[in-house]
């Protein structure tokens, strides 16, 4: 369980202000077309990531019997001398990859249709 320390709480307004200022500078420097392209790319990846867990239970009964049951894992560790900390642990299989392709195709269709 992660908790927020008082130092983290005090740093939040500073970090949020820096992020908003950076966004303001990007919008002022880049033209409208580049900002729209950047936002479309952001929402493409965000939408694909959100659709995968929604599509997976629907296609698992269909593709689960056809595809191999092999699973893969991405494990991101942070090592400090003798201490190892897991930063991210992602496990997926072939059905998840099919869900990735389908959701990516849907989002690409939506991006080009827009």
N, C-alpha and C positions, 0 to 999 in steps of 0.2 A: 504494500500500500504506500503510495507516494503522498506526501503532505507538502504543503507550501510553508516555507519558513517566513519569518518576518522580513528577512533580507530580500527574498524573492518577491514578496508583496510590495516592498518599497521600490524594487527595480522595475516592476511591471509598467508603471506610467512612463518611465524613461524609455524603455524598450518600445512600448506602443507608440509613443510620440516620435521616436526615430523611424519606426516603420511607416507611420503616416506621412512624415516629412519626405522619406524616400519615395513613397508613392506619388506625392505631390510633385517632386522633382522629375520623376519619370514622365508624368502626364504633361508637365510643362516643356520638357526637352523633346520628347518624341512627338511625332505627328499623330493625328487621330487614327489613321489607318494602322500604325504600329501598335498603338494602345489597344485597339479593337482586336488585332491579331493575337497580341499577348493574352488578352482576356479570353478569347476563344480557345486558345491552346490550354489555358489554365482550366477552363470549364470542361474541355474535352477530357483531360486526364482525370479531373475530379469526378466527372460523370461516369467515366469508364470504371473507376475504382468503386463507385457507389453501385453500379449495375451488376458487378460481378457477384456479390453475395445475394442479390435478388434473383439473378438468373440461375445460379448454381443449383438450388433445390428443385427448380423446375426441370432442368435438363439432366440432372443426376440419374433419375430413373430411366431415361432414354439412352444416354451415353455410358452410364455406369456399367452396364452389362457388356457393352461392345469394347470399351477401351481398357487397357491394362490397369491394374490396381496400384501400380508403382507410385509412390509419393516422393516428393522432393522437399528440401528444406534449405532456406537461406537463414543463416545464423550470424548475426552481427554482434561481435564481442568487443568490449573495450578492455584492454589489458594495462594494468598499472602494477609493475613489478610482479608480485605474486597474486594479485587480486584480479579476478576476471568478472566483468559485469556484462550481462546480456542486455544489449540495447534494443534489438528487434529479433523476433523469431517468427519467420513466415514459413508455413507449410502448405504445399499445394500438390495437386495431382493433375492427371490429364483432363479430367472433367473441368477443373478450374481453368485450365488453359483454353478449353473450348469456350467457356464462359467469358474469358478475356477477349477472345477473338470476336465472339458474337456482340459483346457490349462495345468493343472498339469499332466494329463495323456499323453498329447502330449510331454511335456518336459521330462517326465520320459522315454517315448519311445525313444526320441532322445538321452538322456543321456546313456541309456543302449545300444543303437545301435552304439554309438560313440566308 
